[in-house]
Amino acid sequence: MGANYRARCPFHSEKKPSFFVSPARQIWHCFGACSEGGDIFKFVMKIEGVEFGDALKILAQKAGVELKKERPELKTARRRLYEICELACRFFEKQLQESSAGREAKEYLLNRGITKETIREWRLGYAPDNWQALCDFLVGRGYLREEVRKAGLALKSEKTANFYDRFRGRIIFPIFDLHSRVIGFGGRIFKKSKTESEEEPAKYINTPTTLLYDKGKVLYGLNRAGVEIRKRDFCILVEGYIDAIMVSQAGFKNVVATSGTALTNFQLKVLKRYSDNLLTAFDMDIAGDSATKRGIELAQSLGFNIKIITMPQEKDPADIIFQDSKQWERLVQTPKSIHDFYFDTTLSRFDKNTLEGKKEISKNNSGRR
């Protein structure tokens, strides 16, 4: 619009474009409801939900400017791990689309209700059921097997000292940082053991702690959900990768997943940058799970307003959306308060008409307001 640019503001919901950018003055401002404004650093801080130092790093990377503060050798190691993770993600994506076993994994995802477009958007992949397929691929690209191990993608045998792939025969869910860089992976089995005598492997395995990835500091999907959380002013918190993907696909893009871990202080402080309002949708008995209760109590202590999306027994968000997305919408619109949820679930577990039942009800709800 003339010498300026105009758009709908990304920081609040609106239909008319009230957001202006002035290239000449190097500033932006919203003349609508939120009245936000500032320079390029302020914009990145708000859109990414980061502090000034992180905004500076993001912009320096985009501009090709080298920041001197970080030790050169550490920066080199970290950069190579980013490269390894990105190449691994592309490898897994290609395997899902082009290999025969990968197509079987893709069919599993489609049968779960995940669309082809969603598979592409979330960059889902498949790890071949081969001991060294990924290692050999990355070594062929110039990386050391020890570097692949440090990226969390390989293991080293104690007996033979040989390296082998961590993820084999699994559907792969890439994990991203706030800047949408691949930093880790989750792998899910989708087929049962060939024989009954075989020990059933863990349903999910994840990248261990690395220079890039710490499960206590990452929320799956936050790189995609940040702007929507801010605009809707609430975050839907689910437990797993497929739950987050299906909830997002159903139109609730303000969703993140804890990936099976209890909420941490670090994760909650990151979410606090976007909204004070949380709706939890865990597929577990929150009233009876101590780790989950601790996470909720921690969120309350940090000033979050928390409500519970109550779901039918033994169903998770992905199941509900697959069967009836309208039911999921109704559940999101009618969450319970923490107080009501704890009492309802406790009363359903114990008999309030017996002395023992009354003691258990009192014990499970003591100190709750």
C-alpha positions as CSV (number, residue, x, y, z in Angstrom):
1,M,0.0,0.0,0.0
2,G,2.1,2.9,-1.3
3,A,5.5,2.7,0.3
4,N,4.4,0.4,3.1
5,Y,3.1,-3.1,3.4
6,R,-0.2,-4.0,4.9
7,A,-1.6,-7.3,6.3
8,R,-3.9,-8.9,8.9
9,C,-2.2,-8.7,12.3
10,P,-0.6,-12.0,13.4
11,F,-1.1,-11.1,17.1
12,H,-4.8,-11.0,17.3
13,S,-7.8,-12.3,15.3
14,E,-9.2,-9.8,12.7
15,K,-10.7,-9.8,9.3
16,K,-9.4,-6.4,8.0
17,P,-5.7,-5.6,7.5
18,S,-4.6,-3.3,10.3
19,F,-1.0,-4.4,10.4
20,F,1.5,-2.0,8.7
21,V,5.2,-2.4,8.0
22,S,7.3,0.6,7.0
23,P,10.5,-0.5,5.1
24,A,11.8,3.1,5.1
25,R,11.5,3.5,8.9
26,Q,12.2,-0.2,9.7
27,I,9.2,-0.4,12.0
28,W,5.8,-2.2,12.2
29,H,2.6,-1.3,14.0
30,C,-0.9,-2.7,14.4
31,F,-3.6,0.0,14.2
32,G,-6.2,-2.6,15.3
33,A,-7.2,-4.1,18.7
34,C,-3.7,-5.1,20.0
35,S,-1.9,-1.8,19.1
36,E,1.4,-3.7,19.1
37,G,4.5,-2.3,17.3
38,G,8.2,-2.0,17.2
39,D,11.3,-2.9,15.2
40,I,12.4,-6.2,13.7
41,F,13.8,-7.5,17.0
42,K,10.5,-6.9,18.7
43,F,8.6,-8.6,15.9
44,V,10.7,-11.8,16.1
45,M,10.5,-11.8,19.9
46,K,6.7,-11.8,19.7
47,I,6.2,-14.1,16.7
48,E,8.6,-16.7,18.1
49,G,7.9,-16.2,21.8
50,V,11.6,-15.7,22.6
51,E,13.8,-13.2,24.5
52,F,16.0,-10.6,22.8
53,G,19.2,-12.8,22.7
54,D,17.4,-15.6,20.9
55,A,15.8,-13.1,18.5
56,L,19.3,-11.8,17.7
57,K,20.5,-15.3,17.0
58,I,17.6,-16.0,14.6
59,L,18.1,-12.8,12.7
60,A,21.9,-13.2,12.6
61,Q,21.4,-16.7,11.1
62,K,19.0,-15.4,8.4
63,A,21.4,-12.5,7.6
64,G,24.5,-14.6,7.5
65,V,26.1,-12.7,10.4
66,E,28.4,-14.6,12.7
67,L,28.0,-13.9,16.5
68,K,31.3,-14.2,18.2
69,K,30.2,-15.1,21.7
70,E,29.8,-18.8,21.3
71,R,32.9,-21.0,21.4
72,P,33.8,-21.8,17.7
73,E,34.3,-25.6,18.3
74,L,30.9,-25.9,20.0
75,K,29.2,-24.0,17.2
76,T,30.8,-26.3,14.7
77,A,29.7,-29.4,16.5
78,R,26.1,-28.0,17.0
79,R,25.9,-27.0,13.3
80,R,27.0,-30.5,12.2
81,L,24.3,-32.1,14.4
82,Y,21.7,-29.8,12.9
83,E,22.8,-30.9,9.4
84,I,22.7,-34.6,10.4
85,C,19.2,-34.3,11.9
86,E,17.9,-32.5,8.8
87,L,19.5,-35.1,6.4
88,A,18.1,-37.9,8.6
89,C,14.6,-36.4,8.4
90,R,14.8,-36.2,4.6
91,F,16.0,-39.8,4.5
92,F,13.1,-41.0,6.7
93,E,10.6,-39.0,4.6
94,K,11.8,-40.6,1.4
95,Q,11.7,-44.1,2.9
96,L,8.0,-43.5,3.8
97,Q,7.1,-42.4,0.3
98,E,9.2,-44.7,-1.8
99,S,10.1,-48.0,-0.1
100,S,7.6,-50.9,0.0
101,A,7.8,-51.1,3.9
102,G,7.4,-47.4,4.0
103,R,4.3,-47.5,2.0
104,E,2.9,-50.0,4.5
105,A,3.7,-47.5,7.3
106,K,2.1,-44.7,5.3
107,E,-1.1,-46.9,4.9
108,Y,-1.1,-47.3,8.7
109,L,-1.1,-43.5,9.1
110,L,-3.8,-43.0,6.6
111,N,-5.9,-45.6,8.3
112,R,-5.5,-43.7,11.6
113,G,-7.1,-40.6,9.9
114,I,-3.9,-38.7,9.1
115,T,-4.1,-37.2,5.6
116,K,-1.4,-37.1,3.0
117,E,-1.1,-33.4,3.3
118,T,-0.6,-33.6,7.1
119,I,2.0,-36.3,6.6
120,R,3.9,-33.9,4.4
121,E,3.4,-30.9,6.6
122,W,4.6,-32.6,9.8
123,R,7.4,-34.3,7.8
124,L,6.6,-37.8,9.0
125,G,8.8,-40.7,7.9
126,Y,9.8,-44.3,8.1
127,A,13.0,-45.9,9.5
128,P,13.9,-49.0,7.5
129,D,14.1,-52.3,9.5
130,N,17.8,-52.4,8.8
131,W,20.7,-52.2,11.3
132,Q,22.8,-49.6,9.5
133,A,20.7,-48.0,6.7
134,L,20.7,-44.5,8.2
135,C,24.3,-44.7,9.5
136,D,25.6,-45.8,6.1
137,F,23.6,-43.0,4.4
138,L,25.0,-40.3,6.6
139,V,28.6,-41.6,6.4
140,G,28.2,-41.5,2.7
141,R,27.4,-37.8,3.1
142,G,30.6,-37.1,4.9
143,Y,29.7,-37.5,8.6
144,L,31.3,-39.7,11.2
145,R,29.5,-42.6,12.8
146,E,30.4,-41.1,16.2
147,E,28.7,-37.8,15.1
148,V,25.6,-39.8,14.2
149,R,25.6,-41.3,17.7
150,K,26.0,-37.8,19.2
151,A,22.9,-36.8,17.3
152,G,21.0,-39.6,19.0
153,L,20.5,-41.5,15.8
154,A,22.9,-44.4,16.4
155,L,24.0,-46.7,19.2
156,K,27.4,-48.4,19.8
157,S,27.7,-52.1,20.6
158,E,29.6,-52.8,23.8
159,K,30.7,-56.1,22.5
160,T,31.8,-55.3,18.9
161,A,32.2,-51.5,19.1
162,N,30.1,-51.3,15.9
163,F,27.5,-48.7,15.4
164,Y,23.9,-49.4,14.5
165,D,20.7,-47.4,13.9
166,R,18.6,-46.4,16.9
167,F,15.4,-46.3,14.9
168,R,14.5,-49.4,12.9
169,G,11.2,-50.5,11.4
170,R,9.3,-47.6,13.0
171,I,7.2,-44.6,11.9
172,I,9.3,-41.5,12.5
173,F,8.0,-38.2,14.0
174,P,10.6,-35.4,13.7
175,I,10.9,-33.1,16.7
176,F,11.6,-29.4,15.9
177,D,12.8,-26.5,18.0
178,L,11.0,-23.1,18.0
179,H,12.7,-22.2,14.7
180,S,11.5,-25.4,13.0
181,R,14.9,-27.0,12.9
182,V,15.0,-30.7,13.4
183,I,16.6,-31.6,16.7
184,G,15.3,-35.1,17.5
185,F,13.0,-37.9,16.6
186,G,10.3,-40.1,18.0
187,G,9.8,-43.6,16.6
188,R,6.6,-45.7,16.8
189,I,6.1,-49.3,16.0
190,F,3.1,-50.1,13.8
191,K,3.3,-53.9,13.4
192,K,3.2,-56.7,16.0
193,S,6.0,-59.1,16.5
194,K,6.2,-61.9,13.9
195,T,5.9,-64.6,16.4
196,E,4.4,-64.8,19.9
197,S,7.7,-65.8,21.4
198,E,9.3,-62.5,20.4
199,E,9.4,-59.9,23.1
200,E,7.2,-57.0,22.2
201,P,9.4,-53.9,21.7
202,A,8.6,-50.5,23.3
203,K,5.7,-48.8,21.5
204,Y,7.7,-45.5,21.3
205,I,11.4,-44.7,21.5
206,N,12.9,-41.2,21.4
207,T,16.1,-39.4,20.8
208,P,18.1,-39.3,24.1
209,T,19.4,-36.0,25.5
210,T,21.9,-34.5,23.0
211,L,23.6,-31.1,22.4
212,L,20.4,-30.1,20.5
213,Y,17.6,-32.0,22.3
214,D,16.4,-32.2,25.9
215,K,12.9,-33.7,26.3
216,G,12.3,-31.6,29.4
217,K,12.7,-28.4,27.4
218,V,10.8,-29.2,24.2
219,L,7.1,-29.3,23.4
220,Y,6.2,-31.2,20.3
221,G,4.5,-28.9,17.7
222,L,5.1,-25.6,19.5
223,N,7.0,-24.4,16.4
224,R,3.7,-24.6,14.5
225,A,1.3,-23.7,17.2
226,G,2.9,-20.5,18.8
227,V,1.0,-17.9,16.7
228,E,-2.3,-19.7,17.0
229,I,-1.9,-20.1,20.8
230,R,-1.3,-16.4,21.1
231,K,-4.3,-15.5,18.8
232,R,-6.8,-17.9,20.5
233,D,-5.2,-17.2,23.9
234,F,-5.2,-20.8,25.0
235,C,-3.2,-23.9,24.5
236,I,-4.4,-27.5,24.1
237,L,-2.0,-29.8,25.8
238,V,-2.0,-33.5,24.7
239,E,0.3,-36.4,25.5
240,G,1.5,-37.9,22.2
241,Y,2.6,-37.1,18.6
242,I,-0.4,-38.5,16.9
243,D,-2.8,-36.8,19.3
244,A,-1.1,-33.4,18.5
245,I,-1.2,-34.1,14.8
246,M,-4.9,-35.1,14.7
247,V,-6.0,-32.2,16.9
248,S,-4.1,-29.8,14.6
249,Q,-5.6,-31.4,11.5
250,A,-9.1,-31.0,13.1
251,G,-8.6,-27.3,13.0
252,F,-7.2,-26.7,16.6
253,K,-3.7,-25.6,15.6
254,N,-3.0,-24.2,19.0
255,V,-2.0,-27.7,20.3
256,V,1.3,-29.0,21.7
257,A,2.3,-32.4,23.1
258,T,4.4,-33.4,26.1
259,S,5.4,-36.6,24.3
260,G,4.8,-38.8,27.3
261,T,6.8,-36.8,29.9
262,A,5.5,-34.8,32.9
263,L,5.3,-31.1,32.5
264,T,8.5,-29.3,33.5
265,N,9.1,-25.8,34.8
266,F,11.1,-24.9,31.7
267,Q,8.3,-26.1,29.3
268,L,5.7,-24.1,31.3
269,K,7.7,-20.9,31.2
270,V,8.0,-21.2,27.5
271,L,4.2,-21.7,27.2
272,K,3.7,-18.7,29.5
273,R,5.1,-16.5,26.7
274,Y,2.1,-17.3,24.5
275,S,-0.9,-17.7,26.9
276,D,-1.9,-18.2,30.5
277,N,-4.7,-20.6,29.6
278,L,-4.2,-24.3,29.3
279,L,-6.7,-27.1,28.3
280,T,-5.3,-30.5,29.1
281,A,-6.4,-33.6,27.1
282,F,-4.4,-36.4,28.5
283,D,-5.4,-40.0,27.8
284,M,-4.8,-41.1,31.4
285,D,-6.3,-40.9,34.8
286,I,-5.0,-37.5,35.9
287,A,-6.5,-37.8,39.4
288,G,-4.5,-41.0,39.9
289,D,-1.3,-40.2,38.1
290,S,1.2,-38.5,40.5
291,A,3.5,-37.2,37.8
292,T,0.7,-35.6,35.9
293,K,-0.7,-34.1,39.1
294,R,2.7,-32.5,39.9
295,G,2.8,-31.0,36.4
296,I,-0.7,-29.5,36.9
297,E,0.1,-28.2,40.3
298,L,3.3,-26.7,39.0
299,A,1.4,-24.9,36.2
300,Q,-1.1,-23.6,38.8
301,S,1.8,-22.2,40.9
302,L,3.1,-20.3,37.8
303,G,-0.3,-18.6,37.4
304,F,-1.8,-20.7,34.6
305,N,-5.6,-21.1,34.3
306,I,-6.1,-24.8,33.7
307,K,-9.2,-26.7,32.6
308,I,-9.6,-30.4,31.7
309,I,-11.0,-31.7,28.5
310,T,-12.8,-34.8,29.7
311,M,-12.9,-37.7,27.3
312,P,-14.7,-41.1,27.2
313,Q,-12.9,-43.9,29.0
314,E,-9.9,-45.4,27.3
315,K,-10.0,-43.0,24.4
316,D,-7.5,-40.3,23.5
317,P,-8.0,-37.2,21.3
318,A,-6.9,-39.0,18.1
319,D,-9.5,-41.7,18.6
320,I,-12.3,-39.2,19.2
321,I,-11.4,-37.1,16.2
322,F,-11.1,-40.1,13.9
323,Q,-14.6,-41.3,15.0
324,D,-16.3,-37.9,15.3
325,S,-14.5,-34.6,15.0
326,K,-17.7,-32.8,16.1
327,Q,-17.6,-34.6,19.4
328,W,-14.1,-33.3,19.9
329,E,-15.2,-29.8,19.2
330,R,-18.0,-30.1,21.8
331,L,-15.5,-31.5,24.4
332,V,-13.1,-28.5,23.8
333,Q,-16.0,-26.1,24.3
334,T,-17.1,-27.7,27.6
335,P,-13.9,-28.3,29.7
336,K,-14.1,-28.9,33.4
337,S,-12.4,-26.9,36.1
338,I,-9.6,-28.6,38.0
339,H,-11.7,-28.7,41.1
340,D,-14.7,-30.3,39.4
341,F,-12.5,-32.8,37.5
342,Y,-10.7,-34.1,40.6
343,F,-13.9,-34.5,42.6
344,D,-15.8,-36.2,39.7
345,T,-13.0,-38.7,39.0
346,T,-12.4,-39.4,42.7
347,L,-16.1,-40.0,43.4
348,S,-16.2,-42.4,40.5
349,R,-13.4,-44.4,42.0
350,F,-14.5,-44.6,45.6
351,D,-17.8,-45.3,47.4
352,K,-18.8,-42.2,49.2
353,N,-21.2,-44.2,51.3
354,T,-18.6,-46.2,53.1
355,L,-16.1,-45.0,55.8
356,E,-13.1,-46.3,53.8
357,G,-14.4,-44.6,50.7
358,K,-14.8,-41.3,52.5
359,K,-11.3,-41.5,53.8
360,E,-9.9,-42.1,50.3
361,I,-12.0,-39.3,48.8
362,S,-10.7,-36.9,51.5
363,K,-7.1,-38.1,51.0
364,N,-7.2,-37.7,47.2
365,N,-8.7,-34.2,47.3
366,S,-7.1,-32.7,50.4
367,G,-5.6,-29.3,49.8
368,R,-7.5,-28.7,46.5
369,R,-9.6,-25.6,46.0
